[in-house]
Every structure is written in C-alpha cells, then in structure tokens.
Amino acid sequence: MAAALPIAPLVPRRDEEFYCRDVVFQVEGILFKVSRRPFEEDSEGFASMFALPPTDHPSGVEGTSDANPIHLPVTEEEFRALLRVIFPTAFTTRALTKDNWMSALKLADMWGFDDIRDKAIVELRRLIPGSAERIRVARLFSIPGWVEPALKDLAQQDTLSGADLQALGWNTVAKLMQIRENVQFGNSCTCGCNYCSIAHGPIGHPPNPVAGSRPPVVTSTSLRRAMDPTPRIREVFADELF
C-alpha cells in the first residue's frame, strides 16, 4: 500500500475587500491589510501591543508582511464586520445586519474600541426590538440602561414566548413570573365581581358606567399593564440592574 502523501499547509489568501496598506492581520485563512492608525489610536488593546518592542523574525517585524502577519483569534466574519465599521462606506454601513453589529460590539469590547462599542450599542438598540433579547445582549456586554425597561415590558406583556424563555434563562424567568403574578388590587371593592373589584382602582375605569353599557372586562393582562412593576423589579433583581 502506497504511503499517504503529506498534505500541504493551507496558504492564506488575501481578502478582496480589505487588503490595502500598513499592517497585515491573519484571521483564520484570510490576510487583511489595513491602515494601522485606527488600531493604534482608537484601541487600548492594539495600542499596547504596538508599543511592545519588535521581536526578531526571519520575515521581519510582525504585521509588516504576508509572511509574518499578526494572528488574531477571532473569526473571519467577526473581523470583517469590525473593519466595515472602522472603515465605513455608504454601502457597507447600510448593509450591516444585526449579526454584523453584534460581531463589531464583541470585538470592540474585547480590544477596547470605545467609540465603536458606543456606535454598535446605538445600532443594536434599533435592530433588537425584543425585550428578552435586549436583556440577553445587555448582560453579555454590560450595556447600561437596557435591562430595567426591558424587564418592565416583559412584566406587562400578555405572555412570554418560548424564545423569551430561552433568551432569559430559568432564573430570570422565575423572578419575572413572580413579578407578573404579583398584581395588587389597590382601593378595591369587596363585592367579588370581575369588574367592580377594581372599578375605582389604579386601572382608571369610570366609577359609574353609562347606563345599559357592558362594564369593562378586567383580566390579569389589563391589571399588569395598569400597574407599574418598576419598584418590584428593583427589589427582586437588585444588583442585576445596571
């Protein structure tokens, strides 16, 4: 049986969109060559790296050639998304998806691109309408001001979907269900009927319905929407809010 031929190592290829000048990065099997300036000036991580004295290498200083690129432990898609934010054009900015901005935020957070982090957060606020997903992303990247309003929305909405449960995790769901079921009947009547018990309470139903009209039906959903769950959210979630 013939011996197996050795497999030649994969030769990195140059990226078609981002290969121009200055510093060479290799991400997976792709070479990117871009301006060094924004990495050095806008990123704490890269500024520290570039400040280190160069090491001896047969192919020269790291990052100055295809033969000796700076290797980055991220994915090609993530790095390309970041580059499209660092070097924007009218087309690429419009074309960025939620996943692109998530990748840009992840790398900006990792490498200390503070301005890009702020920009990504603004864009993701627009691109993530779901409250449960906002909470998940806010916790992942420590985004201030997102968690409490989203919890309030979830405490007042009709039901929690399967996607909501998956995004939140069971610990958060348990606390949220406790808040959702904690409906207070302030200033209530005692006759026991469905509508009269809160006719004069915080929901704001008129105390004297028009003669002949059907009184409004009161449900747990209408009660949740009428109450302000913020104090209870702050009590139950405490230091989880930021």
VEXLO-167393 format. One record per residue (C-alpha): residue in one letter; x, y, z; residue number from 1. Coordinates in nm, 3 decimals. Each point is the difference from the previous one (the first is absolute). Example, Ala and Ser with C-alpha at 12.3 -4.5 7.8 and 13.67 -1.06 7.14 Angstrom:
residues 2
{'A', {1.230, -0.450, 0.780}, 1}
{'S', {0.137, 0.344, -0.066}, 2}
***
This chain:
residues 242
{'M', {0.000, 0.000, 0.000}, 1}
{'A', {0.142, 0.334, -0.104}, 2}
{'A', {0.084, 0.245, 0.274}, 3}
{'A', {-0.239, 0.293, 0.032}, 4}
{'L', {0.132, 0.320, -0.147}, 5}
{'P', {0.053, 0.282, 0.250}, 6}
{'I', {-0.269, 0.266, -0.008}, 7}
{'A', {0.137, 0.340, -0.091}, 8}
{'P', {-0.084, 0.272, 0.251}, 9}
{'L', {-0.277, 0.236, -0.102}, 10}
{'V', {0.142, 0.319, -0.149}, 11}
{'P', {-0.182, 0.307, 0.133}, 12}
{'R', {-0.169, 0.210, -0.265}, 13}
{'R', {-0.037, 0.375, -0.014}, 14}
{'D', {-0.338, 0.146, 0.075}, 15}
{'E', {-0.164, 0.161, -0.301}, 16}
{'E', {-0.159, 0.284, 0.194}, 17}
{'F', {0.261, 0.091, 0.261}, 18}
{'Y', {0.352, -0.033, -0.133}, 19}
{'C', {0.165, 0.336, -0.053}, 20}
{'R', {0.281, 0.132, 0.221}, 21}
{'D', {0.184, 0.011, 0.330}, 22}
{'V', {-0.061, -0.295, 0.232}, 23}
{'V', {-0.075, -0.363, -0.091}, 24}
{'F', {-0.234, -0.211, 0.213}, 25}
{'Q', {-0.078, -0.366, -0.053}, 26}
{'V', {-0.341, -0.118, 0.111}, 27}
{'E', {-0.063, -0.367, -0.064}, 28}
{'G', {0.121, -0.046, -0.361}, 29}
{'I', {-0.040, 0.362, -0.110}, 30}
{'L', {0.256, 0.281, -0.013}, 31}
{'F', {-0.124, 0.352, 0.067}, 32}
{'K', {0.223, 0.301, -0.062}, 33}
{'V', {-0.139, 0.326, 0.132}, 34}
{'S', {0.102, 0.334, 0.143}, 35}
{'R', {0.175, -0.035, 0.333}, 36}
{'R', {-0.108, 0.341, 0.128}, 37}
{'P', {-0.353, -0.075, 0.133}, 38}
{'F', {0.126, -0.314, 0.172}, 39}
{'E', {0.282, 0.189, 0.167}, 40}
{'E', {-0.198, 0.313, 0.089}, 41}
{'D', {-0.349, -0.131, 0.078}, 42}
{'S', {0.064, -0.339, 0.164}, 43}
{'E', {0.158, -0.046, 0.341}, 44}
{'G', {0.082, -0.360, -0.081}, 45}
{'F', {0.179, 0.066, -0.327}, 46}
{'A', {0.170, 0.314, 0.131}, 47}
{'S', {0.161, -0.210, 0.273}, 48}
{'M', {0.100, -0.269, -0.249}, 49}
{'F', {0.159, 0.244, -0.244}, 50}
{'A', {0.191, 0.163, 0.286}, 51}
{'L', {0.189, -0.325, 0.067}, 52}
{'P', {0.353, -0.024, -0.141}, 53}
{'P', {0.013, -0.205, -0.324}, 54}
{'T', {0.129, -0.354, 0.018}, 55}
{'D', {0.254, -0.151, -0.237}, 56}
{'H', {-0.153, -0.198, -0.284}, 57}
{'P', {0.145, -0.111, -0.336}, 58}
{'S', {-0.292, 0.167, -0.178}, 59}
{'G', {0.032, 0.331, 0.183}, 60}
{'V', {-0.217, 0.174, 0.255}, 61}
{'E', {-0.333, -0.168, 0.071}, 62}
{'G', {-0.279, 0.150, -0.206}, 63}
{'T', {0.220, 0.151, -0.271}, 64}
{'S', {-0.034, -0.279, -0.257}, 65}
{'D', {-0.216, -0.292, -0.109}, 66}
{'A', {0.276, -0.232, 0.119}, 67}
{'N', {-0.022, 0.129, 0.358}, 68}
{'P', {-0.351, 0.130, 0.067}, 69}
{'I', {-0.156, 0.077, 0.336}, 70}
{'H', {-0.222, -0.296, 0.082}, 71}
{'L', {-0.334, 0.081, 0.159}, 72}
{'P', {-0.206, -0.267, 0.183}, 73}
{'V', {-0.339, 0.102, -0.142}, 74}
{'T', {-0.206, -0.102, -0.301}, 75}
{'E', {0.028, 0.143, -0.347}, 76}
{'E', {-0.363, 0.119, 0.010}, 77}
{'E', {0.048, 0.176, 0.334}, 78}
{'F', {0.314, 0.183, -0.108}, 79}
{'R', {-0.147, 0.105, -0.334}, 80}
{'A', {-0.304, 0.144, 0.180}, 81}
{'L', {0.231, 0.202, 0.224}, 82}
{'L', {0.197, 0.128, -0.299}, 83}
{'R', {-0.320, 0.114, -0.170}, 84}
{'V', {-0.073, 0.214, 0.304}, 85}
{'I', {0.357, 0.133, 0.028}, 86}
{'F', {0.022, 0.076, -0.372}, 87}
{'P', {-0.360, 0.081, -0.094}, 88}
{'T', {-0.141, 0.072, -0.341}, 89}
{'A', {-0.357, 0.096, -0.082}, 90}
{'F', {-0.066, -0.352, -0.127}, 91}
{'T', {0.157, -0.203, 0.278}, 92}
{'T', {-0.159, 0.208, 0.278}, 93}
{'R', {-0.348, -0.052, -0.144}, 94}
{'A', {0.063, -0.369, -0.058}, 95}
{'L', {0.106, -0.085, 0.356}, 96}
{'T', {-0.238, -0.246, 0.165}, 97}
{'K', {-0.075, -0.067, 0.365}, 98}
{'D', {0.252, -0.285, -0.003}, 99}
{'N', {0.263, 0.233, -0.152}, 100}
{'W', {-0.053, 0.255, 0.275}, 101}
{'M', {0.010, -0.274, 0.263}, 102}
{'S', {0.337, -0.111, -0.137}, 103}
{'A', {0.127, 0.358, -0.004}, 104}
{'L', {-0.115, 0.048, 0.358}, 105}
{'K', {0.165, -0.324, 0.111}, 106}
{'L', {0.339, 0.097, -0.146}, 107}
{'A', {-0.029, 0.364, 0.108}, 108}
{'D', {-0.062, -0.124, 0.352}, 109}
{'M', {0.292, -0.243, -0.023}, 110}
{'W', {0.254, 0.249, -0.133}, 111}
{'G', {-0.116, 0.326, 0.157}, 112}
{'F', {-0.147, 0.185, -0.299}, 113}
{'D', {-0.218, 0.222, 0.220}, 114}
{'D', {-0.150, 0.215, -0.277}, 115}
{'I', {-0.089, -0.303, -0.210}, 116}
{'R', {-0.155, -0.167, 0.304}, 117}
{'D', {-0.222, 0.306, 0.052}, 118}
{'K', {-0.098, 0.009, -0.366}, 119}
{'A', {-0.082, -0.371, -0.007}, 120}
{'I', {-0.220, 0.036, 0.308}, 121}
{'V', {-0.198, 0.280, -0.167}, 122}
{'E', {-0.052, -0.210, -0.313}, 123}
{'L', {-0.095, -0.313, 0.195}, 124}
{'R', {-0.261, 0.192, 0.197}, 125}
{'R', {-0.171, 0.060, -0.333}, 126}
{'L', {0.055, -0.352, -0.132}, 127}
{'I', {-0.106, -0.194, 0.312}, 128}
{'P', {-0.367, 0.076, 0.069}, 129}
{'G', {-0.059, -0.301, 0.225}, 130}
{'S', {0.029, 0.069, 0.372}, 131}
{'A', {0.132, -0.346, 0.093}, 132}
{'E', {0.272, 0.016, -0.265}, 133}
{'R', {0.097, 0.349, 0.120}, 134}
{'I', {0.047, -0.135, 0.350}, 135}
{'R', {0.218, -0.284, -0.128}, 136}
{'V', {0.220, 0.236, -0.203}, 137}
{'A', {0.016, 0.259, 0.278}, 138}
{'R', {0.125, -0.262, 0.244}, 139}
{'L', {0.247, -0.142, -0.248}, 140}
{'F', {0.163, 0.338, -0.066}, 141}
{'S', {-0.088, 0.192, 0.321}, 142}
{'I', {-0.215, 0.257, -0.183}, 143}
{'P', {-0.140, 0.251, 0.251}, 144}
{'G', {-0.363, 0.108, -0.009}, 145}
{'W', {-0.138, -0.294, -0.196}, 146}
{'V', {-0.099, -0.257, 0.261}, 147}
{'E', {-0.254, 0.183, 0.217}, 148}
{'P', {-0.223, 0.138, -0.282}, 149}
{'A', {0.005, -0.340, -0.172}, 150}
{'L', {-0.100, -0.178, 0.322}, 151}
{'K', {-0.285, 0.246, 0.040}, 152}
{'D', {-0.125, -0.077, -0.351}, 153}
{'L', {0.015, -0.374, 0.068}, 154}
{'A', {-0.179, 0.039, 0.332}, 155}
{'Q', {-0.290, 0.174, -0.174}, 156}
{'Q', {-0.031, -0.189, -0.330}, 157}
{'D', {-0.264, -0.269, -0.059}, 158}
{'T', {0.215, -0.314, 0.001}, 159}
{'L', {0.362, -0.108, -0.011}, 160}
{'S', {0.091, -0.186, -0.318}, 161}
{'G', {0.230, -0.298, -0.028}, 162}
{'A', {0.263, 0.230, -0.150}, 163}
{'D', {-0.035, 0.230, 0.303}, 164}
{'L', {0.052, -0.289, 0.240}, 165}
{'Q', {0.308, -0.120, -0.188}, 166}
{'A', {0.157, 0.346, -0.013}, 167}
{'L', {-0.066, 0.079, 0.367}, 168}
{'G', {0.096, -0.324, 0.172}, 169}
{'W', {-0.199, -0.169, 0.273}, 170}
{'N', {0.129, 0.207, 0.291}, 171}
{'T', {-0.117, 0.323, -0.161}, 172}
{'V', {-0.326, -0.159, -0.115}, 173}
{'A', {-0.080, -0.113, 0.356}, 174}
{'K', {0.055, 0.350, 0.137}, 175}
{'L', {-0.198, 0.155, -0.283}, 176}
{'M', {-0.295, -0.236, 0.051}, 177}
{'Q', {-0.002, 0.098, 0.366}, 178}
{'I', {-0.033, 0.366, -0.101}, 179}
{'R', {-0.259, -0.070, -0.269}, 180}
{'E', {-0.227, -0.183, 0.244}, 181}
{'N', {0.043, 0.259, 0.274}, 182}
{'V', {-0.306, 0.203, -0.104}, 183}
{'Q', {-0.114, 0.248, 0.264}, 184}
{'F', {-0.367, 0.092, 0.027}, 185}
{'G', {0.034, 0.340, 0.158}, 186}
{'N', {-0.311, 0.180, 0.125}, 187}
{'S', {-0.217, -0.296, -0.105}, 188}
{'C', {-0.365, -0.069, 0.067}, 189}
{'T', {-0.111, -0.317, 0.176}, 190}
{'C', {-0.299, -0.123, -0.200}, 191}
{'G', {0.216, -0.255, -0.179}, 192}
{'C', {-0.114, 0.067, -0.358}, 193}
{'N', {0.257, 0.014, -0.276}, 194}
{'Y', {-0.022, 0.368, -0.085}, 195}
{'C', {-0.115, 0.166, 0.322}, 196}
{'S', {0.295, -0.126, 0.199}, 197}
{'I', {0.222, 0.254, -0.170}, 198}
{'A', {-0.250, 0.251, -0.138}, 199}
{'H', {0.140, 0.264, 0.231}, 200}
{'G', {0.357, -0.126, -0.002}, 201}
{'P', {0.314, 0.090, -0.194}, 202}
{'I', {-0.129, -0.127, -0.336}, 203}
{'G', {-0.216, 0.311, -0.026}, 204}
{'H', {-0.331, -0.149, -0.108}, 205}
{'P', {-0.286, 0.250, 0.041}, 206}
{'P', {-0.176, -0.049, 0.335}, 207}
{'N', {-0.345, 0.035, -0.157}, 208}
{'P', {-0.028, -0.177, -0.337}, 209}
{'V', {-0.247, 0.137, -0.253}, 210}
{'A', {-0.345, -0.148, 0.053}, 211}
{'G', {-0.060, -0.306, -0.213}, 212}
{'S', {0.367, -0.044, -0.096}, 213}
{'R', {0.202, -0.306, 0.086}, 214}
{'P', {0.260, 0.065, 0.272}, 215}
{'P', {0.360, -0.049, -0.112}, 216}
{'V', {0.137, -0.349, 0.048}, 217}
{'V', {0.296, -0.014, 0.231}, 218}
{'T', {0.271, -0.256, -0.069}, 219}
{'S', {0.339, -0.074, 0.150}, 220}
{'T', {0.152, 0.151, -0.316}, 221}
{'S', {-0.183, 0.330, 0.046}, 222}
{'L', {0.105, 0.005, 0.364}, 223}
{'R', {0.365, -0.057, -0.088}, 224}
{'R', {-0.010, 0.277, -0.257}, 225}
{'A', {-0.159, 0.239, 0.248}, 226}
{'M', {0.247, -0.051, 0.281}, 227}
{'D', {0.356, 0.129, 0.008}, 228}
{'P', {0.226, -0.299, 0.072}, 229}
{'T', {0.315, 0.212, 0.028}, 230}
{'P', {0.028, 0.000, 0.383}, 231}
{'R', {-0.049, -0.377, 0.011}, 232}
{'I', {0.251, -0.052, -0.281}, 233}
{'R', {0.260, 0.201, 0.190}, 234}
{'E', {-0.068, -0.200, 0.315}, 235}
{'V', {0.011, -0.344, -0.163}, 236}
{'F', {0.288, 0.057, -0.245}, 237}
{'A', {0.198, 0.247, 0.215}, 238}
{'D', {0.366, -0.009, -0.106}, 239}
{'E', {-0.085, -0.170, -0.331}, 240}
{'L', {-0.106, 0.342, -0.131}, 241}
{'F', {0.266, 0.229, -0.144}, 242}
***
